[in-house]
Amino acid sequence: MEFTVYCHEIISGSDVGMHFSATLEQSKAEVGEYREALRQMDPTGEPLGALGIHEFVLRMPDVAMIIEILNSPESLLQCCQIRRQRVAFTVD
């Protein structure tokens, strides 16, 4: 079974700390909230630059995949990912 999720970058160009959402609209709203919260904490801070929003098509893991994940440094995302594409950007 395949399903689609969306995520936005927390650090421009990095997969570290990506935040996942069920819809593209929700991801766009959440990245806007993230940017606004950072501006409120540090109004004179450096701009975040372009943060990408990605669409992931994933497969549900089966028992063999779970065992592989438990026995290796592979992440659940890497094992279940079928396709990934950048679908939007947000910019300061």
Salt bridges, closest charged atoms under 4 A:
GLU9 OE2 - HIS54 NE2 3.03
ASP15 OD1 - ARG84 NH2 2.70
GLU30 OE1 - HIS19 NE2 3.08
GLU36 OE1 - ARG39 NH2 3.58
ASP92 OD1 - ARG35 NH1 2.39
ASP92 OD1 - ARG39 NH1 3.49
